Amino acid sequence: MLQVEIAVVKVPRHGVAESGDTLEAIERPGGGLSVVLVDGQGSGRGAKTLSNLIATRAMTQLKDGARDGVVARAVHDYLYTYRMGQVAATLNILSVDFVSGSIRVSRNNPAPFFVLDSGRVQMHSEPSTPIGLYPSTKPVISEAPLHPGLQVVIFTDGLLKAGERYGADMELGNYLAGWQAPSSAPAATLAEALLNRALELDRGEPVDDMSVVVAAVLEREDTRRVRRMIIDVPVEKISERHDDLHGDQFDQHNL
């Protein structure tokens, strides 16, 4: 039985409390999964508000059954009209489509994405424009059939900027070419390894928001058809109104 594992890691720019990147994931109405990754222009609260707005609109249309390319165009048209061509954002939609039996990437992002398959690494760097700037912007769409051993890596441009201030280079293609996928949790292991390498090059102080998404297709002997999702998020600040609550108590509200 084929099994798809999707892992996400993200970290904000050093000195900024909140990442300007937004990532959302849903189950597709026709079967499968979609992940939306948006990098809003700038950083901090303004970028987060923008990326969250775009991701929300994209997710709504995907839930309604719209095709990925249609969603990317519609979200671009909205941002271009709403901000009159003055604000940009990058958009990646990664979909695992059970109906077509394929994995698909719709990309409005100058940063490339990578495919690992049978020991080979392929970089997809076809020219691509962020959404929001030009009236006729379209996504670049790539698709591959689902099969064991396939891994797809998408990310925001902060990953590529890692080490720049110190004259270092992420050398992402070379790093992936030498990557040996573990037999268990390949997506999570690779996502963590990429982020750790980027943080090391930036000496623990990322120069930009970084987000990495890895999708891996596995062959596993498991007939239980169990789906799992694990979320791990650091909480840096607790609202003052809850300071007087104990750990085993909850506010009660009239609904």
C-alpha positions in Angstrom: 0.0 0.0 0.0 1.3 3.5 -0.9 1.5 5.9 2.0 2.1 9.7 1.7 4.1 11.5 4.5 4.1 15.3 4.5 6.3 17.2 6.9 6.5 21.0 7.6 9.1 23.1 9.5 9.2 26.9 9.7 10.9 29.6 11.7 10.6 33.4 11.7 13.4 35.8 10.8 15.6 36.6 13.7 14.3 39.4 15.9 10.7 39.0 14.6 8.1 37.3 16.8 6.0 35.9 14.0 6.8 34.5 10.6 5.4 36.2 7.5 4.9 32.7 5.9 1.6 30.9 6.2 1.0 27.2 5.6 -2.3 25.5 5.5 -3.3 21.8 4.7 -6.6 20.2 3.8 -8.1 17.0 2.6 -9.3 17.5 -1.0 -13.0 16.9 -1.5 -12.3 14.4 -4.3 -9.7 12.5 -2.4 -6.1 13.5 -1.4 -4.4 16.3 0.3 -3.4 19.9 -0.6 -0.8 22.1 1.1 -0.8 25.9 0.5 2.4 27.8 1.3 2.4 31.6 1.1 5.2 34.1 1.7 3.9 37.6 2.2 6.0 40.6 1.1 8.1 41.9 3.9 8.2 40.4 7.4 6.4 40.5 10.7 2.8 41.3 11.4 2.1 43.0 8.0 3.5 40.1 6.0 1.6 37.6 8.2 -1.7 39.3 7.7 -1.2 39.3 3.9 -0.1 35.7 3.7 -2.9 34.5 6.0 -5.4 36.3 3.9 -4.1 34.7 0.7 -3.9 31.2 2.2 -7.4 31.5 3.5 -8.9 32.4 0.1 -6.9 29.6 -1.6 -8.0 27.0 1.0 -11.7 28.0 0.6 -11.6 27.4 -3.1 -9.7 24.1 -2.8 -12.3 22.9 -0.4 -15.0 23.8 -2.9 -13.3 21.5 -5.4 -11.6 24.1 -7.6 -8.5 23.0 -9.5 -5.1 24.1 -8.3 -4.3 26.3 -11.3 -7.7 28.0 -11.2 -7.1 28.7 -7.5 -3.7 30.2 -8.1 -5.1 32.5 -10.8 -8.1 33.5 -8.7 -6.0 34.3 -5.6 -3.6 36.4 -7.8 -6.5 38.3 -9.4 -7.8 39.1 -5.9 -4.5 40.3 -4.6 -3.8 42.3 -7.7 -7.2 44.0 -7.6 -7.2 44.5 -3.8 -3.7 46.1 -3.6 -3.6 47.5 -7.2 -0.4 45.7 -8.1 1.6 47.2 -5.2 2.1 44.2 -3.1 3.5 40.7 -3.9 3.5 37.3 -2.4 4.8 33.9 -3.4 2.4 31.0 -3.6 3.0 27.2 -3.8 0.2 24.6 -3.8 1.4 21.0 -3.4 -1.4 18.5 -4.0 -1.5 14.7 -3.6 -4.4 13.8 -5.8 -5.8 10.3 -5.3 -8.1 10.6 -8.3 -5.3 11.2 -10.8 -2.8 9.2 -8.8 -0.3 12.0 -8.9 1.5 14.7 -7.0 1.2 18.2 -8.3 3.0 21.5 -7.6 1.5 24.8 -8.7 4.1 27.5 -8.3 4.1 31.3 -8.3 7.5 31.6 -6.7 11.0 32.5 -8.2 12.5 30.0 -5.8 12.6 26.5 -7.4 11.4 23.2 -5.9 13.2 19.8 -6.0 12.2 16.3 -6.7 14.1 13.3 -5.4 13.5 10.0 -7.2 15.5 6.8 -7.3 18.8 8.5 -6.3 18.3 11.4 -8.7 17.6 15.1 -7.9 15.7 17.2 -10.3 15.4 21.0 -9.8 12.4 22.7 -11.2 13.4 26.3 -11.8 11.2 27.3 -14.7 10.7 31.1 -14.6 7.8 31.9 -12.2 6.4 35.2 -11.0 5.0 36.0 -7.6 1.3 36.8 -7.4 -0.1 40.4 -7.1 2.2 42.4 -9.4 1.2 41.9 -13.0 -2.3 41.4 -14.4 -1.8 38.2 -16.4 0.3 36.2 -13.9 -0.2 32.4 -14.1 1.3 29.5 -12.1 3.9 27.1 -13.3 2.4 23.6 -12.9 4.4 20.3 -12.6 3.0 16.8 -12.0 4.4 13.3 -11.5 2.7 10.0 -10.8 2.7 8.6 -7.3 5.2 5.9 -6.7 7.4 4.7 -3.9 10.6 6.7 -3.3 9.3 9.9 -4.7 10.0 13.0 -2.6 9.1 16.6 -3.3 10.6 19.6 -1.5 9.1 23.1 -1.7 10.2 26.1 0.4 10.2 29.9 0.8 13.2 31.9 -0.3 14.5 32.3 3.2 16.0 28.8 2.8 18.1 30.0 -0.2 19.3 33.1 1.7 20.8 31.1 4.5 24.4 31.9 5.0 24.5 34.9 2.6 25.6 37.4 5.3 28.6 35.2 6.1 29.6 34.4 2.5 28.2 30.9 2.7 25.9 29.1 0.3 23.1 26.6 1.1 24.1 24.6 -2.0 20.7 23.0 -1.8 21.1 20.9 -5.0 24.3 19.3 -3.9 23.0 18.7 -0.4 19.9 16.9 -1.7 22.1 14.9 -4.2 24.0 13.5 -1.3 20.9 12.8 0.9 20.2 9.3 2.0 16.6 8.9 2.8 15.9 6.9 6.0 13.5 3.9 5.9 11.2 5.6 8.5 9.9 9.2 8.5 11.8 10.3 5.4 9.8 13.5 5.0 10.2 14.7 8.6 13.8 13.8 8.7 14.7 15.7 5.5 12.6 18.8 6.5 14.4 19.0 9.8 17.8 18.4 8.2 17.3 21.2 5.7 16.1 23.7 8.4 19.0 22.7 10.7 21.5 23.3 7.9 20.0 26.7 7.1 20.1 27.7 10.8 23.7 26.6 11.1 24.7 28.7 8.1 22.9 31.7 9.6 24.6 31.0 13.0 21.2 30.5 14.7 19.9 33.9 13.6 17.9 33.4 10.3 18.1 36.3 8.0 14.6 35.7 6.6 11.4 33.7 7.4 12.0 30.1 6.4 9.4 27.4 5.6 10.1 23.9 4.2 7.6 21.3 3.1 8.6 17.8 2.2 6.2 15.2 0.7 7.4 11.6 0.5 5.7 8.6 -1.1 6.3 5.3 0.7 5.4 1.6 0.2 4.3 0.1 3.6 2.7 -3.1 4.7 -0.2 -1.5 6.6 -3.8 -2.3 5.8 -5.4 -0.3 8.7 -5.7 2.9 6.6 -4.9 5.1 9.6 -4.3 8.8 9.0 -2.1 10.8 11.4 -1.3 14.4 11.9 1.2 15.7 14.5 1.6 19.4 15.2 4.4 20.9 17.3 4.3 24.7 17.8 6.3 26.7 20.4 4.2 29.1 22.5 6.2 32.2 23.5 3.6 34.4 25.0 0.5 33.7 27.1 -2.3 36.2 27.2 -2.3 38.2 30.5 -6.0 37.5 31.1 -5.1 33.8 31.7 -2.2 34.5 34.2 -4.4 33.7 37.2 -5.6 30.3 35.9 -4.1 27.1 37.1 -3.0 24.4 34.7 -5.9 22.2 35.5 -8.6 24.8 35.2 -10.5 26.4 32.2 -12.4 29.6 31.8 -16.1 29.0 31.5 -18.2 31.1 29.1 -21.8 31.2 28.2 -22.2 30.2 24.6 
